[in-house]
Amino acid sequence: MNERILVPLDGSAHAFKALDYACDLAQKYGSALTLLHVVETRELLRGARRYLDDTEKVEEPPVQEYERKIADKVLDEAQRRARERGVKEIRKAAEHGNPARTIVRVAESGGHDLIVMGTRGLSDIEGVVVGSVAHRVSHLAPCTVITVH
């Protein structure tokens, strides 16, 4: 039970609160943590690339460089906090894609048995209208999901 815990992080206070909770569980059960930061894929750019032939080079937009730096900083801070809380086995991953689908894919492919993630605390009505990543993950995930707000 809870051998592998996936913790999606976006850098928010709620995400780090979820990390603290996941660290407590990891300590109690001797679990391994996977810290995941998902950068939402820019659909327009990805869709537009199909019009280029294989010989044309597309320069990486500067925003992607900043997204990589943010992912590194978020994951490094999370790793530091997890180590301070005594977690021994920590893996970091940065992925591009739809956040909810990517979290679920990583959970499935990594054999995770628990996802601990933050939520913005939307009401049920707001969650239905707006739709939150945590809400979608909780419905699609192959394992238990704990949301922390």
C-alpha positions as CSV (number, residue, x, y, z in Angstrom):
1,M,0.0,0.0,0.0
2,N,1.3,3.4,-1.0
3,E,4.6,2.2,-2.3
4,R,4.8,4.8,-5.0
5,I,3.2,8.3,-4.5
6,L,2.9,10.7,-7.3
7,V,2.8,14.4,-6.4
8,P,1.9,16.8,-9.2
9,L,3.3,20.3,-8.5
10,D,2.5,23.6,-10.2
11,G,4.4,25.8,-7.7
12,S,1.3,26.9,-5.8
13,A,0.9,27.0,-2.0
14,H,-1.8,24.2,-2.4
15,A,0.6,22.0,-4.3
16,F,3.3,22.4,-1.6
17,K,0.8,21.7,1.1
18,A,0.0,18.5,-0.8
19,L,3.7,17.7,-1.0
20,D,4.0,18.1,2.8
21,Y,1.1,15.6,3.2
22,A,2.6,13.2,0.7
23,C,6.0,13.4,2.6
24,D,4.2,12.5,5.9
25,L,2.7,9.4,4.1
26,A,6.0,8.5,2.5
27,Q,7.7,8.6,5.9
28,K,5.0,6.5,7.5
29,Y,4.9,3.8,4.7
30,G,8.5,4.0,3.4
31,S,7.1,5.1,0.0
32,A,9.0,6.5,-3.0
33,L,7.9,9.9,-4.2
34,T,7.7,11.0,-7.8
35,L,7.5,14.8,-8.1
36,L,5.9,15.9,-11.3
37,H,5.6,19.3,-13.0
38,V,3.4,19.4,-16.1
39,V,3.8,22.3,-18.6
40,E,0.6,22.6,-20.6
41,T,1.3,22.1,-24.3
42,R,0.7,25.0,-26.6
43,E,-1.8,23.4,-29.0
44,L,-1.6,26.2,-31.6
45,L,2.2,25.8,-32.1
46,R,2.0,22.0,-32.1
47,G,-0.8,22.1,-34.7
48,A,1.0,24.6,-36.9
49,R,4.1,22.5,-37.0
50,R,2.4,20.0,-39.3
51,Y,2.6,22.6,-42.1
52,L,6.4,22.6,-42.1
53,D,8.4,20.0,-43.9
54,D,11.1,18.0,-42.1
55,T,13.9,20.2,-43.3
56,E,12.6,23.4,-41.7
57,K,13.8,24.2,-38.3
58,V,11.5,25.9,-35.8
59,E,13.2,28.0,-33.2
60,E,12.1,27.3,-29.7
61,P,10.0,30.2,-28.4
62,P,11.6,31.9,-25.4
63,V,8.6,31.1,-23.3
64,Q,9.6,27.4,-23.4
65,E,13.0,28.2,-22.0
66,Y,11.3,30.0,-19.0
67,E,8.9,27.1,-18.6
68,R,11.8,24.7,-18.3
69,K,13.5,27.0,-15.7
70,I,10.3,27.2,-13.7
71,A,9.8,23.4,-13.8
72,D,13.4,23.0,-12.6
73,K,13.0,25.4,-9.7
74,V,9.6,24.0,-8.6
75,L,11.0,20.4,-8.7
76,D,14.2,21.4,-7.0
77,E,12.3,23.2,-4.2
78,A,10.0,20.2,-3.8
79,Q,12.9,17.8,-3.6
80,R,14.7,19.9,-1.0
81,R,11.5,20.0,1.1
82,A,10.9,16.2,0.8
83,R,14.5,15.5,1.8
84,E,14.2,17.8,4.8
85,R,11.1,15.8,5.8
86,G,13.2,12.6,5.6
87,V,12.0,11.1,2.3
88,K,14.7,8.8,1.0
89,E,13.6,7.9,-2.5
90,I,12.6,10.8,-4.7
91,R,12.3,11.0,-8.5
92,K,11.7,14.2,-10.4
93,A,9.9,14.5,-13.8
94,A,8.9,17.4,-16.0
95,E,6.4,16.7,-18.8
96,H,4.6,18.6,-21.5
97,G,0.9,18.0,-22.2
98,N,-2.6,18.3,-20.9
99,P,-2.1,18.4,-17.1
100,A,-4.9,16.0,-16.1
101,R,-4.1,13.5,-18.9
102,T,-0.4,13.7,-18.3
103,I,-0.8,13.1,-14.5
104,V,-2.9,10.1,-15.2
105,R,-0.5,8.7,-17.8
106,V,2.5,9.1,-15.5
107,A,0.6,7.5,-12.6
108,E,-0.3,4.5,-14.9
109,S,3.1,4.1,-16.5
110,G,5.0,4.5,-13.2
111,G,2.9,2.0,-11.3
112,H,1.8,4.6,-8.7
113,D,-0.8,3.6,-6.2
114,L,-1.5,7.0,-4.8
115,I,-1.7,10.6,-6.2
116,V,-1.5,13.4,-3.7
117,M,-2.3,16.8,-5.3
118,G,-3.4,20.3,-4.4
119,T,-6.6,21.9,-5.4
120,R,-7.7,25.5,-5.6
121,G,-10.8,24.6,-3.5
122,L,-13.5,25.3,-6.1
123,S,-17.0,24.6,-5.1
124,D,-18.9,21.8,-6.8
125,I,-20.7,24.2,-9.1
126,E,-17.5,26.0,-10.0
127,G,-15.7,22.7,-10.5
128,V,-18.4,21.6,-13.0
129,V,-18.4,24.9,-14.9
130,V,-14.7,25.6,-14.8
131,G,-13.4,22.1,-14.4
132,S,-10.3,21.6,-12.4
133,V,-7.2,19.4,-13.0
134,A,-7.7,17.7,-9.6
135,H,-11.3,17.0,-10.4
136,R,-10.5,15.4,-13.8
137,V,-7.6,13.4,-12.3
138,S,-9.8,12.0,-9.6
139,H,-12.2,10.7,-12.2
140,L,-9.6,9.3,-14.6
141,A,-6.8,8.0,-12.3
142,P,-6.1,4.3,-12.0
143,C,-5.4,4.7,-8.3
144,T,-6.4,6.5,-5.2
145,V,-6.3,10.3,-5.4
146,I,-6.0,12.6,-2.3
147,T,-6.7,16.3,-2.9
148,V,-5.4,18.8,-0.4
149,H,-6.6,22.4,-0.2
